[in-house]
Amino acid sequence: MIAETGLIALWLAAALALLQFALGAIGLRAERNDYFAAIRPVAVAQGLFVSLSFVLLIWLFLRSDMSVRLVVMNSASVKPLLYKFAGTWGNHEGSMLLWVTVMGLAGAFIALFERSLKRQTLVATLAAQAFISLGFYAFLLVSSNPFERMFPVPAEGQGLNPLLQDPGLAFHPPTLYFGYVGLSVAFSFAVGAMITRDVGAAFAKAMRPWVLGAWIFLTLGITAGSYWAYYELGWGGWWFWDPVENASLMPWLAATALLHSVTVLATRDGLRAWTLMLAVVAFSMSMIGTFLVRSGILTSVHAFAVDPERGSFILALLAIYIGGAMALFALRVGTVKEGSRFELVSREGALVANNLLLSVILALVFIGTLYPLLVEAVTGEKLSVGPPYFNLATGPLALLLAAVMAAGPLLRWRRDNPKALLNRISIPVLATAAALFALALFTTGMSILSLLGLALAAGVGIASFAPLWKRNLRRTPIHTYGMVIAHFGIAVALVGMASESSFTEERLVAAKPGDEITVNKWKLEFEAIEPLAGPNWTALEGRMTAQYGDGVLHEIKPQNRMFAAAQTQTSEAALLTRWNGQLYVVLGDGDSEGRWQVRVWWKPFVTLIWYGGILVALGGLLAMVGRLRRGYKQRKQREFAEAML
Amino acid sequence: MKRLLSLLLLCLAVPVSAQTGLPPAPYADRQLDDPQQETAARDLMEELRCLKCQSQSIADSNAPMAGDMRSQVRERIAAGETPEEVRNWLIERYGNWVSYNPPIDSAVTWPLWIAPIILLFAALWLARGRFRKPKDRE
């Protein structure tokens, strides 16, 4: 009965979404206030029903109900509880249901708490949200019913991809989905504002928390995904420009650009059309991110749901959403004034440079990801576009962007004096030059990109704190601290990336127990190999000790795991983290003479990549808290003033 | 079609050669003694696709075929071939699919390389005339 109840709840939620859309669309056309009043409760009810549906699906997974096809295909009763739970969204149908659930909850949240937007704009926003959700409901109910029963009922499920049996990955997809949904909410706001022709500072202020929230989740999602790939796949890489990685990077790039342009709109009432355009692009990218990954067009390690039959449905949805969004933008952009103007050397000017650079990088990632598909479709020739292309095409632009990021916060709004800027930024420039000189002197074999990246990171790291210079630190608004920390995080991540790609040392050996392996200052003793059994896997575990210089002796245990249910082998790398880097040890296969393949890497400062990512997200969180607090205070003051009158 | 066929044959050939007990690829997981050659080989391996995997380079894959290719790359580099020669030899055998670095002088891949320049100009063109000149200060 649980499955049927879930399906009924899903149908009801879909019907409510249709009602929500109709109320909004007809209400706006006929200007019926009673329709406007009804749309809020409908949005809340839709959120509740779709959540009920999702909770029931989780319940089915937790109790391993093997009469439900989705549970059979993606779970097994022997699996640890956490992964039964996470298995709910580790598959196509479940992740789509998660998407639309988050969307429904966001709609309910807006209906309950959004107070600063004009009424018509709010109604149009909720209608746009319902329209987007309808596509997902149709997709779920027509072609990917998560509650479908299976007969005869099998005794055991087929398990989940063992690579995905990892706490990092259990929460990686939902994090990204929160980000995608946040961007779709921002897009709904943009649609609402375009429909009611209400594009201005107030609208930007209402939209900004959603953009910020989405951006925080995307940042965390990408950081976590990168770290997961790094330690779980066992090859020590943290970013491969894989199509699926790119699919999550593209919405982040668009969101980053949108975040900065919405600030111009909220503070200076400029860049109106451009901000709308970015909202449309960010939403399109999150749709492409979701659907390309789910459709299996981009086959890669992540594509665990390869089903070409759903492809056409997905492409039709993409065309309706993105085509509709672009059409609405094209129709309405003529009536949107660009807003306040400004000079080239100004805070706005730097933010425009940020936007253009991010857009070009985004376009390059987009082209590099989809061009091979296009060529294959047209000529049948298969080609690969990978790290060499993306690093060369986007790297220099990213460094330029980092330089703009250092200068931007030091500029005044509207217009500034170039000489004054040079004066303010002299210390960071000197730091960069000094770092460049030192690196050129003391290192060999660094690529130009890494060399410049490392040198620039020194300057950017210092410049990121410059906005706090000579200010009363207690009276500096929280969101300024947010910006400082986020920009500093970028510099930190840049150091990690450049250092990893330049200074990594690798050692591959076939070692017998008793052998010693050295890499950099590390000395490893290979002691023994022992068998081990887990809940649904067996493993061979290498027992080793590792010592850095004359430091403490650490025990490390890299594993080679065998999952019986899926007939898959995974390697569990052993990681030892020091302040100045990470030791990464992988145990490979054994040979007939009792030697084991051991791969050892020493990666200086590699952890800074993810610490940087976390700092960036933390900065975003501070900015959001600061903005929301200020908005709340201003509203209270206004209400107080009105009450006094 | 020919390419597809040879790929298919190759897929079949790998397990067969394993069964006949031929010596395994000696340099699949063994580094070259000369660190400079090893670095060159490593850099190249990171830019070559493992043909039997999903989106992995041969440097990162445990697949037997990736091991064979790694061994080939290391042996050829040790024999004095330049990385580009090794890459071209592999492209001749497997097509552009094998290299993650799309060639600039190929009929289908050159647009990728001019895209950055075109996009940069497009961005500058978009920004042109948007800014107020310092002279028209009110």
Interface residues (C-beta under 8 A of the other chain):
Chain A: L233 W235 G237 F240 D242 P243 V244 T299 S300 V301 A303 E338 R341 F342 E343 L344 G349 V352 L356 L357 S359 V360 A363 L364 I367 G368 Y371 V375 T379 E381 K382 L383 S384 V385 G386 P387 P388 Y389 A393 L397 R415 G445 E506 R507 L508 A510 Q569 S571 G588 Q597 R599
Chain B: D29 R30 Q31 T39 R42 E46 E47 R49 Q54 S55 Q56 S57 A59 D60 S61 N62 G95 N96 W97 V98 S99 Y100 N101 P102 V108 T109 P111 L112 W113 A115 P116 L119 L120 A122 A123 L124 L126 A127 R130 F131 R132 K133 P134 R137
